[in-house]
Amino acid sequence: MEIRKVIKGRRSIRKYKPDEVPVNLIRGIIEDARWAASGGNTQPWELYVATGESLRKFKEANRRNLLEGVPPTPDIAMQQDWPEVMKMRYQALARNTLTSQNIDRKDQEARRKYNADMFALFDGPGLILFCLDKALSLEYAMLDIGMILQTVCSLAYDRGLGTCILAASILYPQLAREILSVPGSKNVVIGIALGYPDWEAPVNNFKRERAELDEFVFWVK
């Protein structure tokens, strides 16, 4: 597929078909993604791929932690206070996802169910966790994670799959260690849900928004 179509066509998928994704297909995506750029060709990333029974256990435990009010303890601190313009974009995304599902802002029970679905990875049949060794300086290694993350998501789209980059997948990293065998010496940075998109679902079809160039590009002559 033409690269411009991949970049502009890829979107976060929040409802998946139940079909399992063949392991060889995921392997092929990662095989290509390993050519992503990294600082000094260090390739610091470590990926943990979960499917089947291990993923089922992880999703159930992750969802249960949310519903029982277990405090999150992510390995990488989450942004709490956003600059105003970014806060507005964040809120607009939340509003679009809820509106597409006819969930009223004041409907706490429906919002609670949606959040629970998110912590169950929208029931995606695959999960890829992106990790870094704790000995690494995050300032640069996180850039490398971003590069392979984007590459994996783009390659998945090119192969007819959908992904959703989810902070909800890494807020309880102990689950990754207990269920998915991620060593304690690794930082669990981010995860993506993976599967075949349900294109009939309105939540996968709302209009996406991006900032105009003049909002973030500064031309210097």
C-alpha positions in Angstrom: 0.0 0.0 0.0 1.2 3.5 -0.7 2.8 5.0 2.4 0.7 8.2 2.3 -2.4 6.1 2.4 -1.1 4.1 5.3 -0.2 7.2 7.3 -3.5 9.0 6.7 -5.6 5.8 6.9 -4.4 4.3 10.1 -6.6 5.1 13.1 -7.1 3.8 16.6 -9.5 0.8 16.6 -11.8 0.4 19.6 -13.9 -2.5 18.5 -12.5 -5.8 17.0 -13.9 -8.8 15.3 -13.5 -12.0 17.3 -11.2 -13.6 14.7 -7.8 -14.7 16.0 -4.8 -13.1 14.3 -2.4 -15.8 13.0 0.9 -15.7 14.9 2.8 -15.9 11.7 1.1 -12.7 10.6 2.1 -10.9 13.7 5.6 -12.3 13.3 5.8 -11.0 9.8 4.8 -7.5 10.9 7.5 -7.5 13.6 10.0 -8.9 11.1 9.5 -5.9 8.9 9.3 -3.4 11.8 12.7 -4.4 13.2 14.1 -2.1 10.4 12.7 0.9 12.2 15.3 3.6 12.9 16.9 3.9 16.3 19.6 6.0 17.9 23.0 4.7 16.8 21.2 1.5 15.6 21.0 0.4 19.2 17.6 -1.1 18.8 16.8 -1.0 22.5 13.3 -2.2 22.3 12.0 -5.5 23.6 8.5 -6.7 22.5 6.3 -9.2 24.3 3.4 -10.6 22.2 0.4 -12.0 24.0 -2.5 -14.0 22.5 -4.8 -16.8 23.5 -5.1 -17.9 27.2 -2.3 -15.6 28.5 -4.0 -12.6 27.0 -7.4 -13.6 28.3 -6.0 -13.7 31.8 -4.2 -10.4 31.4 -7.4 -8.6 30.1 -9.5 -10.0 32.9 -7.0 -9.0 35.6 -6.4 -5.5 34.1 -10.2 -4.9 33.9 -10.7 -6.1 37.4 -8.0 -3.8 38.8 -9.8 -0.8 37.2 -13.2 -1.8 38.5 -11.9 -2.5 42.0 -10.2 0.9 42.1 -6.6 -0.5 42.4 -4.2 2.5 42.1 -2.2 2.5 38.9 1.6 2.1 39.3 3.0 2.5 35.7 6.7 2.1 35.2 6.7 5.3 33.2 5.0 8.3 34.8 1.8 9.4 32.9 1.2 13.0 32.0 -1.3 14.6 34.4 -1.5 18.3 33.7 -1.6 19.1 30.0 -1.0 22.5 28.4 -4.4 24.0 27.6 -4.3 23.4 23.8 -3.4 19.7 24.3 -6.0 19.3 27.0 -8.6 20.6 24.6 -7.5 18.0 21.9 -7.6 15.3 24.5 -11.1 16.2 25.6 -12.3 16.4 22.0 -11.1 12.9 21.4 -12.9 11.6 24.5 -16.0 13.5 23.4 -15.9 12.0 19.9 -15.4 8.4 21.1 -18.4 8.7 23.6 -20.6 10.6 21.1 -20.0 8.0 18.4 -21.4 5.3 20.8 -24.4 7.5 22.0 -22.9 7.7 25.5 -24.0 10.9 27.3 -21.3 12.7 29.2 -23.4 12.4 32.4 -24.1 8.7 32.0 -21.6 7.4 34.6 -22.6 3.8 34.2 -22.1 3.8 30.4 -18.8 5.6 30.8 -17.7 3.1 33.4 -18.5 0.2 31.1 -16.6 1.9 28.2 -13.5 2.3 30.5 -13.8 -1.3 31.5 -13.8 -2.3 27.9 -10.7 -0.2 27.3 -8.9 -1.9 30.1 -9.9 -5.2 28.5 -8.2 -3.9 25.4 -11.5 -3.5 23.6 -11.3 -7.3 23.4 -8.6 -7.2 20.8 -7.3 -10.8 20.2 -3.6 -9.7 20.3 -1.4 -7.5 22.5 2.1 -6.3 21.9 3.9 -4.7 24.9 6.9 -2.5 24.1 9.6 -2.6 26.9 13.0 -1.1 27.7 15.7 -2.3 30.0 15.7 -0.3 33.2 19.4 0.4 32.8 18.7 2.7 29.8 18.2 6.4 29.8 14.6 7.0 28.9 15.1 10.4 27.3 16.5 8.8 24.1 15.3 5.2 24.3 11.7 6.4 24.4 12.3 8.0 21.0 13.3 4.6 19.7 10.1 3.0 21.2 8.1 5.6 19.4 9.7 4.8 16.0 9.1 1.1 16.2 5.7 1.6 17.7 4.6 3.7 14.7 6.2 1.2 12.3 4.3 -1.7 13.8 1.0 0.1 13.7 1.5 1.2 10.1 2.5 -2.3 9.0 -0.5 -3.8 10.8 -2.8 -1.4 8.9 -1.1 -2.3 5.6 -2.0 -6.0 6.3 -5.6 -5.3 7.1 -5.3 -5.2 10.9 -6.2 -2.5 13.3 -4.3 -1.3 16.4 -4.9 0.9 19.4 -2.1 2.4 21.4 -3.3 2.0 25.0 -1.9 3.5 28.2 -4.6 1.4 29.8 -2.5 -1.7 29.0 0.5 -0.7 31.1 -1.0 1.0 34.2 -0.6 -2.2 36.2 2.8 -3.5 35.0 2.9 -6.2 37.7 0.3 -8.0 35.7 2.7 -8.1 32.7 5.3 -9.5 35.0 3.0 -12.1 36.6 1.0 -13.2 33.5 3.2 -12.3 30.5 6.6 -13.1 31.9 8.0 -9.6 31.5 11.2 -9.5 33.7 11.3 -7.1 36.6 14.4 -5.6 35.0 12.3 -4.1 32.2 10.2 -1.0 32.0 6.8 -1.7 30.5 6.5 1.4 28.3 3.3 1.0 26.2 1.1 -1.6 24.6 -1.1 -1.9 21.6 -4.2 -3.9 21.1 -4.2 -5.8 17.8 -6.9 -7.5 15.7 -9.2 -7.3 12.7 -11.3 -4.0 12.8 -15.1 -4.2 13.1 -15.7 -1.5 10.5 -19.5 -1.6 11.2 -18.9 -0.1 14.7 -19.5 3.7 14.8 -16.6 4.1 17.3 -14.2 3.1 14.5 -15.7 5.6 12.0 -16.0 9.0 13.7 -14.2 11.9 12.0 -10.7 12.3 13.2 -9.1 15.7 13.9 -5.5 17.0 13.5 -4.0 20.3 14.1 -3.3 22.6 11.1 0.3 23.1 10.1 0.3 26.7 11.3 -0.4 25.5 14.8 2.9 23.7 15.1 5.2 24.5 12.2 7.5 27.5 12.3 9.2 28.5 9.1 12.6 30.1 9.5 14.3 31.9 6.6 
